[in-house]
Amino acid sequence: MEAKRWWKGQLSLLVEKYGKRDNDDLTITETGVVSNYTWKDIESGKRIKVPAFYVLVENASNGHKHVVVLARNPNTGDLAIWCSDKELHQKLGIERSACGFWKRGTCKHVQYVLNYLFDRQETHIGVKRFLSLLDLKEEQSSVVTSSRPEEVEKILATGLPSLIVGPTGSGKTYAILKALLSKQKAGELEFSVINFTSGMEDTDLLAKFVPTPDGKWEVRDGELWRAFKEASQLPEGKRYVVVLEELTRATPKALNILVKALDGVGRNYRLQNFVTGEELAVPKSKLQFIGLANLGSSYSGTEELDPALMRRFLICRFWDYDTATEREILLKLGLDEAETDKLQRFVQSQRDSYRRGHFPYPIDTGTLRSWVELKLSSGMGWWESFEFTCLYRIVNRDAQGFPDEVQVQALKELMSDLSLE
């Protein structure tokens, strides 16, 4: 990857996130590069030495000085920017001035620096030195084996009610059903899937009266009641797994039934059927619930799970996109190692930007596969096939429905940086 192209693409994303404006009250008095800035990873607490580029900004009205810093996140590969850095204020011997950047997520100093750099992004000598220290060309994507099958085995081995959450299209359902189908074929267990929707009623889970051709009525078992009934009839040593798909789309009525069913009494799960007046009790050793859900405010038509229901899932796991499985898919479709590396870097960069609020949706596994299949079958280039399958799913749109031009251009430049022509 060319460092200059990477810089242009990343800078465009930052401009799109924080804005770009002039400010007559600010002046830039110094720029520089440090090769050993201490990057502290918030999650792990590890400290990593990385190159950093800084810009000293002064408020003309009050003389306050702020150090705006740019560095490459060693975990994601993205360019990050922030203001009033404590370490560099100390290194430069400048009193640290208060700034609202941390509270508001942006400040006028960051915006001013972005404006300054955007106009000088290819000529600034400090930027050139900073990029020379990054050594981006030596990056190699690591090939890893998916740990998901092993984790599914552990979840099934516990027999406990489990909840798996993660972004849409991250392969939650695929991984669970693949394992269950294999075990069902081997005679180890039985299973069923309940797909929750916003129109589901409690009677869909328990029982319904339906008309017969002769003008009479009969009771038809609901999905959850049928699962309990089948589980109760299994021989000792065999288990029944109920997969609860799209839990965040379940109605309050359906969730109330689930909360009671998962509550359990002693060694049994119990389900009361208010339609028929019956009750079923199934030993916990024979029945396991696995819930699947997309949690987060970006999923329209969904609700956050009730805390009472969450508590009843004794195991809760988060699954991100399974890049190892995606790699296997891409190679099986016919891409070579180099193309697969480039494509995975592109997709990961977009997903990282999505998590930071730059895009409304990520590129999910299914859409990635459709993109590559179209590219290979149609003879289109990477960008054209991306436009046909992915682009307009993942970018913001204005009030008239037009796609965000800054986001489109940033993706186009990123693809060019990776030589996906």
C-alpha positions in Angstrom: 0.0 0.0 0.0 1.4 3.4 -0.9 1.7 5.5 2.3 0.6 8.7 0.5 -2.6 7.1 -0.8 -3.4 5.6 2.6 -2.9 9.1 4.1 -5.3 10.7 1.6 -8.0 8.2 2.2 -7.7 8.3 6.0 -7.6 12.1 6.0 -10.8 12.2 3.9 -12.6 10.0 6.5 -11.5 12.3 9.3 -12.6 15.4 7.5 -16.0 13.7 6.9 -16.2 12.8 10.6 -15.1 16.0 12.3 -15.7 18.6 9.6 -13.4 21.0 7.8 -13.5 24.8 8.6 -11.3 27.8 9.0 -11.0 29.8 12.2 -9.5 33.3 12.2 -8.7 33.1 15.9 -6.3 30.2 15.4 -2.7 30.1 14.1 -0.3 27.2 13.6 3.1 27.9 15.2 4.9 24.6 14.9 4.6 21.1 13.4 6.8 18.1 14.0 7.2 14.3 14.2 8.0 12.1 17.1 9.1 8.5 16.4 8.3 7.0 19.8 4.9 8.3 20.9 3.3 6.1 23.5 0.0 4.7 22.2 -2.0 3.3 25.1 -4.6 0.7 24.1 -7.8 1.4 26.1 -9.0 -2.1 26.2 -5.8 -4.1 26.9 -3.9 -1.3 28.7 -0.8 -2.1 26.6 1.6 0.7 25.7 3.0 0.6 22.1 5.6 3.0 20.7 4.3 4.5 17.4 5.3 7.5 15.1 3.1 10.5 15.6 2.7 13.8 13.8 1.8 16.9 15.8 0.6 20.4 15.1 0.8 23.2 17.7 -2.2 25.5 17.5 -2.4 28.8 19.3 -5.5 30.9 20.2 -4.7 34.4 19.2 -7.3 35.9 21.6 -6.0 34.3 24.8 -2.6 32.8 23.9 -3.6 29.2 24.8 -1.8 26.5 23.0 -3.1 23.1 22.0 -1.2 20.1 20.6 -3.2 18.3 18.0 -1.8 14.8 17.3 -2.3 12.3 14.5 -1.1 8.7 14.8 -1.9 5.4 13.2 -3.9 3.1 15.5 -1.7 0.0 15.8 -4.7 -2.3 16.3 -6.9 -1.2 13.4 -4.5 0.6 11.0 -6.7 3.7 10.9 -5.5 7.3 11.3 -6.6 8.9 14.5 -6.6 12.5 15.6 -7.1 14.2 19.0 -6.4 17.4 20.8 -4.5 18.6 23.9 -2.3 15.5 24.2 -0.7 15.3 27.7 2.4 13.4 26.7 3.3 15.8 23.9 2.5 18.9 25.9 5.0 17.7 28.4 7.6 16.9 25.7 7.3 20.4 24.2 7.3 22.1 27.6 3.9 23.7 27.0 1.2 24.0 29.6 -1.8 21.9 28.7 -4.9 23.9 28.0 -8.4 22.7 28.6 -10.3 21.5 25.5 -13.8 20.2 25.0 -12.6 17.6 22.5 -13.1 14.6 24.9 -16.6 15.7 25.9 -17.9 16.6 22.4 -15.8 14.3 20.2 -14.5 17.3 18.3 -13.1 20.8 18.7 -12.2 23.8 16.6 -8.5 23.0 16.9 -8.9 19.6 15.3 -11.1 21.1 12.6 -8.6 23.8 11.9 -5.7 21.3 11.6 -7.7 19.1 9.3 -8.3 22.1 7.0 -4.6 23.0 7.1 -3.5 19.4 6.3 -6.2 18.8 3.7 -4.8 21.7 1.6 -1.2 20.5 2.1 -1.5 16.8 2.3 0.9 16.0 -0.5 3.5 18.7 0.1 4.0 19.1 3.8 7.5 18.0 4.8 6.4 16.9 8.2 3.7 14.7 6.8 6.2 13.1 4.4 8.6 12.3 7.3 5.7 10.9 9.3 4.6 8.6 6.5 8.2 7.4 5.9 8.2 6.1 9.5 5.0 4.0 9.1 6.5 1.5 6.7 3.0 0.5 5.5 4.3 -1.6 2.6 5.4 -4.4 4.9 2.0 -5.1 6.3 0.9 -8.7 5.8 -2.5 -10.0 6.8 -2.3 -12.9 9.3 -3.9 -16.1 8.4 -5.8 -17.6 11.3 -8.1 -20.5 11.8 -11.6 -19.8 12.9 -12.2 -20.6 16.6 -16.0 -20.5 16.1 -16.6 -24.2 15.7 -14.6 -24.9 18.9 -16.6 -22.3 20.8 -19.9 -23.7 19.5 -18.8 -27.1 20.9 -18.1 -25.6 24.3 -21.5 -23.9 24.4 -23.3 -27.1 23.4 -21.3 -29.1 26.0 -22.5 -26.9 28.8 -26.1 -27.5 28.1 -26.8 -24.0 29.6 -29.1 -21.4 28.0 -26.8 -19.3 25.9 -27.1 -15.9 24.1 -24.9 -15.0 21.1 -24.9 -11.4 20.0 -23.1 -9.7 17.2 -23.5 -7.5 14.1 -25.8 -8.5 11.3 -24.4 -11.0 8.8 -21.6 -12.1 11.1 -22.4 -15.8 10.7 -24.1 -16.5 14.1 -26.9 -18.6 12.6 -24.6 -20.3 10.1 -22.1 -21.5 12.8 -24.8 -22.7 15.2 -26.9 -24.5 12.5 -23.8 -26.1 10.9 -22.9 -27.7 14.3 -26.4 -28.7 15.1 -27.0 -30.4 11.7 -23.8 -32.3 12.1 -24.8 -33.6 15.6 -28.3 -34.3 14.5 -27.0 -36.4 11.6 -24.8 -38.3 14.1 -27.9 -39.0 16.3 -26.6 -36.9 19.2 -29.4 -34.4 19.4 -32.5 -32.9 17.9 -33.2 -29.2 17.3 -35.6 -26.6 16.0 -35.4 -22.9 15.1 -37.9 -20.3 16.1 -37.7 -17.1 14.0 -39.1 -14.2 15.9 -40.9 -11.4 14.1 -42.6 -8.2 15.0 -45.9 -9.8 14.2 -45.6 -12.8 16.4 -48.2 -13.4 19.1 -47.9 -15.5 22.2 -50.3 -18.0 20.7 -47.8 -18.6 17.9 -45.5 -20.0 20.5 -48.1 -22.0 22.5 -51.2 -23.1 20.4 -53.8 -21.8 18.0 -57.3 -22.8 17.0 -57.4 -23.3 13.3 -60.4 -24.2 11.1 -60.6 -27.6 9.4 -62.1 -28.4 6.0 -65.2 -29.8 7.6 -66.0 -26.5 9.3 -64.7 -27.5 12.7 -61.8 -26.3 14.7 -58.6 -28.0 15.9 -55.7 -27.0 18.1 -52.4 -26.7 16.4 -49.2 -26.7 18.5 -47.2 -23.5 18.7 -43.5 -23.6 17.9 -42.2 -23.5 21.5 -44.9 -25.9 22.8 -43.9 -28.4 20.0 -40.3 -28.1 21.0 -41.1 -28.8 24.7 -43.3 -31.8 23.6 -40.6 -33.3 21.4 -37.9 -32.8 24.0 -40.0 -34.5 26.7 -40.2 -37.6 24.5 -36.5 -38.0 23.9 -34.7 -40.9 25.5 -32.2 -40.3 28.3 -28.9 -39.0 27.2 -30.3 -37.2 24.2 -30.9 -33.4 24.1 -33.2 -31.0 22.3 -31.8 -27.6 21.3 -34.1 -24.6 20.6 -32.5 -21.9 18.5 -34.2 -18.5 19.2 -33.5 -16.5 16.1 -33.8 -12.6 15.9 -34.7 -12.2 19.5 -34.7 -8.4 19.3 -37.6 -8.6 16.9 -39.8 -10.5 19.4 -42.9 -8.8 20.7 -43.5 -8.2 24.4 -46.1 -11.0 24.5 -43.7 -13.5 23.0 -40.9 -12.4 25.3 -43.1 -12.9 28.3 -43.6 -16.5 27.4 -39.9 -16.9 26.9 -39.0 -15.4 30.3 -41.3 -17.9 32.1 -40.1 -20.8 30.0 -36.4 -20.1 30.6 -37.0 -19.4 34.3 -37.0 -23.1 35.2 -38.3 -24.7 38.4 -35.8 -27.0 40.2 -34.4 -29.4 37.6 -37.0 -28.7 35.0 -38.1 -26.1 32.5 -41.8 -25.6 32.6 -44.2 -24.2 30.0 -47.8 -23.4 30.7 -50.2 -23.3 27.7 -53.0 -20.9 28.5 -54.7 -21.8 25.3 -55.3 -25.5 26.2 -54.8 -25.3 29.9 -51.9 -27.9 29.7 -48.4 -27.8 31.3 -45.2 -29.5 30.2 -42.1 -30.1 32.3 -38.8 -31.0 30.7 -35.6 -31.8 32.6 -32.9 -29.2 32.0 -30.5 -31.9 30.9 -32.8 -32.6 27.9 -33.4 -29.0 26.7 -31.1 -26.2 25.8 -31.9 -22.7 24.5 -29.6 -20.7 22.2 -30.6 -17.2 21.5 -29.2 -15.1 18.6 -29.6 -11.3 18.4 -28.2 -8.1 16.9 -27.9 -5.6 19.8 -27.4 -1.9 19.1 -29.3 1.2 18.2 -28.5 1.0 14.5 -30.9 -1.9 13.9 -34.3 -0.6 12.8 -37.4 -2.5 13.8 -35.7 -4.1 16.8 -35.8 -3.6 20.6 -33.1 -4.0 23.3 -33.6 -7.3 25.1 -35.4 -7.1 28.5 -32.9 -7.4 31.4 -35.1 -10.1 32.9 -34.7 -12.2 29.7 -30.9 -11.4 29.5 -30.4 -12.7 33.1 -31.8 -16.1 32.1 -29.2 -16.7 29.5 -26.4 -17.9 31.7 -23.8 -17.7 28.9 -23.5 -14.6 26.8 -21.0 -14.3 23.9 -20.2 -11.6 21.4 -19.3 -12.7 17.9 -17.7 -10.2 15.5 -17.3 -11.0 11.8 -15.4 -14.3 11.4 -12.6 -13.2 9.1 -11.0 -16.6 9.0 -14.2 -18.1 7.6 -14.5 -15.2 5.2 -11.0 -15.9 4.0 -11.9 -19.6 3.3 -15.0 -18.4 1.4 -13.0 -16.0 -0.8 -10.3 -18.6 -1.6 -12.9 -21.2 -2.5 -14.6 -18.7 -4.8 -11.3 -18.5 -6.8 -9.4 -15.5 -5.4 -5.7 -15.9 -4.9 -3.9 -15.1 -1.7 -2.9 -11.5 -2.7 -6.4 -10.5 -3.8 -7.9 -12.0 -0.7 -5.5 -10.1 1.5 -6.4 -6.8 -0.2 -10.1 -7.4 -0.1 -10.1 -8.3 3.6 -8.1 -5.1 4.4 -10.7 -3.1 2.5 -13.6 -4.7 4.3 -12.0 -4.5 7.7 -11.2 -0.8 7.2 -14.9 -0.1 6.3 -16.1 -2.0 9.3 -13.8 -0.2 11.6 -15.0 3.1 10.2 -18.6 1.9 10.6 -17.9 1.3 14.3 -16.6 4.9 14.7 -19.9 6.2 13.2 -18.5 7.0 9.7 -20.9 4.7 7.9 -24.5 3.6 8.7 -23.9 -0.1 7.9 -21.0 -2.5 7.7 -20.2 -4.8 4.8 -21.6 -8.1 6.1 -20.3 -11.6 5.1 -23.2 -12.4 2.8 -22.8 -9.1 0.9 -19.1 -9.6 0.6 -19.7 -13.0 -0.9 -22.2 -11.6 -3.4 -19.8 -8.9 -4.4 -17.0 -11.3 -5.2 -19.3 -13.8 -7.0 -20.6 -11.0 -9.2 -17.1 -9.7 -9.9 -15.9 -13.2 -10.9 -18.9 -14.1 -13.0 -19.5 -10.9 -14.8 -16.0 -9.7 -15.7 -16.7 -6.4 -14.0 -13.9 -4.5 -12.2 -13.7 -4.4 -8.4 -15.3 -0.9 -8.1 -18.1 -1.5 -10.6 -19.1 -4.8 -8.9 -18.9 -3.1 -5.5 -21.3 -0.4 -6.7 -23.7 -3.0 -7.9 -23.7 -5.1 -4.7 -22.4 -3.1 -1.7 -22.0 0.6 -2.1 -25.5 1.9 -1.7 -26.3 -0.4 1.2 -23.5 1.0 3.4 -23.3 4.8 2.8 -25.4 7.6 4.2 -28.1 9.3 2.1 -29.3 12.9 2.1 -32.9 14.0 2.4 -33.4 13.4 -1.3 -31.9 10.0 -1.2 -28.6 10.8 -2.8 -25.5 8.9 -1.5 -22.9 10.7 0.6 -20.3 11.8 -1.9 -17.5 12.1 0.7 -18.1 8.5 1.9 -18.2 7.2 -1.7 -15.0 9.0 -2.6 -13.2 7.7 0.5 -14.2 4.1 -0.3 -13.0 4.6 -3.9 -9.7 6.0 -2.8 -9.2 3.2 -0.3 -9.9 0.6 -3.0 -7.3 2.4 -5.2 -4.8 2.4 -2.4 -5.1 -1.3 -2.2 -4.7 -1.7 -6.0 -8.2 -3.3 -6.3 -8.7 -2.1 -9.8 
